[in-house]
Every structure is written in C-alpha cells, then in structure tokens.
Amino acid sequence: MAVCLFREASLFTGGTTGMAFLVHYVWGYSLGATLFVINLPFYVFGWHKLGRVFTVKTFAAVGLLAVYVELLPRWIGFEHLNPVFATVMAGLLAGTGILILIRHGASLGGVSIMAIYLQKSRGWRAGNVQMAIDAGILLVALSVTTPGQALLSLLGALALNLVISVNHRADRYYGV
C-alpha cells in the first residue's frame, strides 16, 4: 500500500524501491519487475552474511511486494490524494512493514539487507544507515523530479526511517 501511495502521488522512496522508482519513472519499465530484478544481487550477500533462512524469507517478501505493486492499482484508486498525506502515510506504513519483517528475520531486500548486516556486525543503527543511503537515492531522484516532489519524498523517507530507527535495536526482539 505504501508503494502505491508513493506512486499515485508521483513521489519516490529510498532503498531498492527508490531505485526501481527511478527506472520506472525515467524509462517506463514495470515497477514490480524492476524492483524484483534490482534486488537479485543482494540475495547473494544476504545468503553469505545473514543466512539461508533470512534470504529465503526476504526473497519471498520482495517477490510478494513486486506482485502487489502491480496488482494494487488495479484494485484500488484515488480520486483525490493529498501529496503530503500520501508521503507521510506511505513512509509510516513502509517503515512499519519493514520493521515487522526485520523483527521476523526478513527484509525488503537491498538496502535493508545492508543496514541489518551493519547493525549486527558494527552496531550501526539500521534506520540511520538506511536513511543515509535513502538520502543519496533521493538526491539522484531530484534530477528527474521537481524540488517540491523531492522534498516530499524526503519527508516520506524520514517517516519510514524514523519508525525503524526508533523501534529497531539489537537489544529488542528479533524473531526466528
């Protein structure tokens, strides 16, 4: 739902989903298929650094997201969508979803895999790592969107990463 809100408001997000948005907006490729393909190299890293179970769960989560991203616009529509509401709500929804996945031993691929690994191996807060990478992706997005849309997209990334940064710490629950 979060990705649908971002897309309907012509906004971006960070991580591999943000990279997929860039490809989708610039070249018109399917957002779901692009999202799935961009994540493929990260599974090898995840397999070696975070284990088979984590990687299989992540592969399934990304696969489902890629399918939902294509199906949801067929099932729901927005007659009116305030862009500020869309970006904040999408950021909070995405952050909550990612947090749930992390706590149960999975992620939505790419950047999350790297953030989780760096939190486990170096003690860096996953939300802070993800926010730094997201900021870089959003800077690139600035070249294909308006400054207003870029700022709104940054607001969404802040909301997403705030949820993760505040709620995900190494000393908290980490499911199997």
PLY file of the C-alpha trace (Angstrom):
ply
format ascii 1.0
element vertex 176
property float x
property float y
property float z
element edge 175
property int vertex1
property int vertex2
end_header
0.00 0.00 0.00
2.87 2.37 0.82
4.45 1.96 -2.62
1.04 2.50 -4.20
0.66 5.78 -2.29
4.12 6.93 -3.36
3.40 6.08 -6.99
-0.06 7.64 -7.06
1.40 10.89 -5.71
4.34 10.71 -8.21
6.83 10.54 -5.36
9.91 8.48 -4.59
11.20 6.49 -1.69
14.65 5.23 -0.86
16.34 1.86 -0.99
15.99 -0.55 -3.85
12.37 0.52 -4.17
13.58 4.06 -4.78
16.00 2.76 -7.42
13.10 0.89 -9.03
11.02 4.10 -8.99
13.85 5.91 -10.82
13.90 3.26 -13.55
10.09 3.20 -13.70
9.71 6.99 -14.00
12.61 7.53 -16.42
12.26 4.53 -18.75
8.72 3.33 -18.07
9.64 -0.22 -17.06
7.29 -2.15 -14.79
7.85 -1.04 -11.20
7.29 -4.52 -9.77
9.58 -6.32 -12.21
12.29 -3.68 -11.81
12.06 -3.92 -8.03
12.48 -7.68 -8.17
15.47 -7.58 -10.57
17.32 -4.82 -8.69
17.22 -6.93 -5.53
18.71 -10.07 -7.11
22.42 -9.28 -6.38
21.67 -8.54 -2.73
20.43 -12.08 -2.11
23.94 -13.47 -2.61
25.29 -11.08 0.02
22.37 -11.85 2.34
22.87 -15.60 1.92
26.53 -15.35 2.98
26.20 -12.73 5.74
22.72 -13.21 7.20
21.95 -16.83 6.37
19.75 -19.00 4.21
16.53 -18.59 6.21
16.78 -14.78 6.23
17.47 -14.71 2.50
14.63 -17.06 1.58
12.17 -15.01 3.67
13.48 -11.81 2.08
13.20 -13.28 -1.42
9.56 -14.17 -0.70
8.81 -10.71 0.76
10.33 -8.90 -2.23
8.54 -11.24 -4.65
5.20 -10.54 -2.98
5.88 -6.80 -2.94
6.71 -6.88 -6.66
3.41 -8.62 -7.38
1.36 -6.35 -5.10
2.90 -3.22 -6.63
1.46 -4.28 -9.98
-1.91 -5.57 -8.70
-2.93 -2.92 -6.15
-3.52 -0.14 -8.72
-5.99 -2.49 -10.42
-7.90 -2.99 -7.16
-7.89 0.50 -5.63
-7.85 4.02 -6.96
-7.66 7.53 -5.59
-9.94 10.26 -6.81
-8.06 12.73 -4.63
-4.77 12.12 -2.82
-3.06 14.88 -0.89
0.68 14.51 -1.58
1.74 15.45 1.97
-0.66 12.89 3.45
0.48 10.32 0.87
4.17 10.71 1.65
3.81 10.70 5.45
1.35 7.81 5.49
3.38 5.85 2.94
6.56 6.41 4.95
4.93 5.28 8.19
3.32 2.25 6.53
6.55 1.22 4.81
8.59 1.71 7.98
6.14 -0.39 9.99
6.15 -3.13 7.35
9.94 -3.18 7.15
10.17 -3.24 10.96
7.83 -6.23 11.10
9.93 -8.05 8.51
13.21 -7.25 10.29
11.84 -8.46 13.63
10.86 -11.74 12.00
14.13 -12.37 10.24
13.49 -10.88 6.79
13.66 -7.60 4.89
12.60 -5.99 1.64
15.99 -6.58 0.11
18.94 -4.44 -0.90
19.45 -1.53 1.44
17.67 -3.27 4.32
19.97 -6.28 3.98
22.99 -4.00 4.21
21.52 -1.99 7.11
20.69 -5.13 9.12
24.15 -6.58 8.47
25.87 -3.35 9.57
23.73 -3.20 12.70
24.62 -6.80 13.60
28.30 -6.59 12.68
29.19 -3.00 13.60
26.41 -1.84 15.90
25.26 0.89 13.49
21.54 1.67 13.85
19.73 0.16 10.85
17.42 3.18 10.47
20.35 5.60 10.38
22.22 3.54 7.78
19.11 3.23 5.65
18.39 6.97 5.92
21.88 7.87 4.70
21.52 5.61 1.65
17.96 6.81 1.04
19.17 10.43 1.04
21.64 9.56 -1.74
18.93 7.91 -3.82
16.62 10.87 -3.29
19.37 13.25 -4.41
19.54 11.33 -7.68
15.74 11.46 -7.91
15.99 15.25 -7.77
17.36 15.11 -11.32
14.11 13.60 -12.64
11.50 15.35 -10.50
10.63 18.77 -9.14
12.24 20.14 -5.97
8.82 20.02 -4.28
8.34 16.34 -5.09
11.90 15.62 -3.97
11.28 17.34 -0.62
8.02 15.45 -0.14
9.82 12.22 -0.99
12.48 13.07 1.60
9.70 13.60 4.16
8.43 10.09 3.37
11.93 8.65 3.79
12.27 10.44 7.11
8.95 8.99 8.32
9.95 5.49 7.17
13.38 5.59 8.76
12.12 7.21 11.95
9.91 4.18 12.55
12.87 1.84 12.03
15.42 3.93 13.93
13.21 4.37 16.99
11.90 0.81 17.12
14.67 -1.47 15.89
17.60 -2.00 18.22
19.84 -5.00 18.65
18.65 -5.50 22.24
14.99 -5.78 21.22
13.02 -8.77 19.96
14.43 -10.41 16.84
12.25 -13.37 15.82
13.27 -16.54 14.13
0 1
1 2
2 3
3 4
4 5
5 6
6 7
7 8
8 9
9 10
10 11
11 12
12 13
13 14
14 15
15 16
16 17
17 18
18 19
19 20
20 21
21 22
22 23
23 24
24 25
25 26
26 27
27 28
28 29
29 30
30 31
31 32
32 33
33 34
34 35
35 36
36 37
37 38
38 39
39 40
40 41
41 42
42 43
43 44
44 45
45 46
46 47
47 48
48 49
49 50
50 51
51 52
52 53
53 54
54 55
55 56
56 57
57 58
58 59
59 60
60 61
61 62
62 63
63 64
64 65
65 66
66 67
67 68
68 69
69 70
70 71
71 72
72 73
73 74
74 75
75 76
76 77
77 78
78 79
79 80
80 81
81 82
82 83
83 84
84 85
85 86
86 87
87 88
88 89
89 90
90 91
91 92
92 93
93 94
94 95
95 96
96 97
97 98
98 99
99 100
100 101
101 102
102 103
103 104
104 105
105 106
106 107
107 108
108 109
109 110
110 111
111 112
112 113
113 114
114 115
115 116
116 117
117 118
118 119
119 120
120 121
121 122
122 123
123 124
124 125
125 126
126 127
127 128
128 129
129 130
130 131
131 132
132 133
133 134
134 135
135 136
136 137
137 138
138 139
139 140
140 141
141 142
142 143
143 144
144 145
145 146
146 147
147 148
148 149
149 150
150 151
151 152
152 153
153 154
154 155
155 156
156 157
157 158
158 159
159 160
160 161
161 162
162 163
163 164
164 165
165 166
166 167
167 168
168 169
169 170
170 171
171 172
172 173
173 174
174 175
